[in-house]
Amino acid sequence: MQVFNVQGMTCGHCVKAVTRAVQAQDAQAQVEVDLAGQQVRVHSGLPAEQVLAAIREEGYEAQVA
């Protein structure tokens, strides 16, 4: 499991956008978003940099936790 700190997520739309962005790279990825904690947990074989790039393309600031 990889954990990322993601700034700027505020609502359900943000959750869907981040989830879809990661799953576009790996359809089998499990994505858990914690809005209050501003964290995203990803269960996937993708490298962290690829997950970060997908999240950043959606307009969010992201880094490995």
Legacy VTK file of the C-alpha trace (Angstrom):
# vtk DataFile Version 3.0
C-alpha trace
ASCII
DATASET POLYDATA
POINTS 65 float
0.000 0.000 0.000
1.220 3.471 -0.873
0.132 6.580 1.034
0.094 10.070 -0.451
-0.590 13.463 1.071
-2.920 15.296 -1.303
-3.836 18.947 -0.799
-6.995 20.552 -2.137
-9.494 17.705 -1.840
-12.725 19.024 -0.352
-15.695 16.965 -1.555
-17.061 13.831 -3.150
-16.194 15.136 -6.602
-12.549 15.330 -5.526
-12.695 11.739 -4.288
-14.104 10.563 -7.619
-11.586 12.574 -9.637
-8.594 11.177 -7.751
-9.970 7.636 -7.797
-10.660 7.767 -11.540
-7.228 9.242 -12.266
-5.452 6.393 -10.485
-7.733 3.715 -11.907
-7.150 5.052 -15.414
-3.540 3.958 -14.919
-4.441 0.657 -13.192
-8.062 -0.470 -13.455
-7.564 -2.930 -10.575
-6.165 -0.322 -8.172
-7.951 0.082 -4.852
-8.093 3.736 -3.848
-9.085 4.963 -0.385
-9.475 8.710 0.117
-9.455 10.369 3.542
-10.766 13.899 2.957
-10.290 15.010 6.564
-6.718 13.733 6.670
-5.969 14.843 3.103
-4.530 11.413 2.336
-4.958 8.891 -0.439
-4.054 5.229 0.058
-3.480 3.200 -3.081
-3.224 -0.582 -3.360
-1.602 -1.081 -6.761
1.517 -2.294 -8.486
2.055 1.139 -10.023
5.225 3.012 -9.108
4.645 5.929 -6.731
5.744 8.463 -9.354
3.066 7.253 -11.766
0.368 7.563 -9.095
1.622 11.047 -8.176
1.565 12.110 -11.823
-2.033 10.908 -12.228
-3.165 12.810 -9.123
-1.263 15.952 -10.121
-2.831 15.876 -13.597
-6.181 16.327 -11.847
-4.867 19.571 -10.349
-4.000 18.457 -6.823
-0.733 18.940 -4.965
0.505 15.488 -4.026
3.528 13.918 -2.400
4.484 10.588 -0.871
3.482 10.528 2.807
LINES 1 66
65 0 1 2 3 4 5 6 7 8 9 10 11 12 13 14 15 16 17 18 19 20 21 22 23 24 25 26 27 28 29 30 31 32 33 34 35 36 37 38 39 40 41 42 43 44 45 46 47 48 49 50 51 52 53 54 55 56 57 58 59 60 61 62 63 64
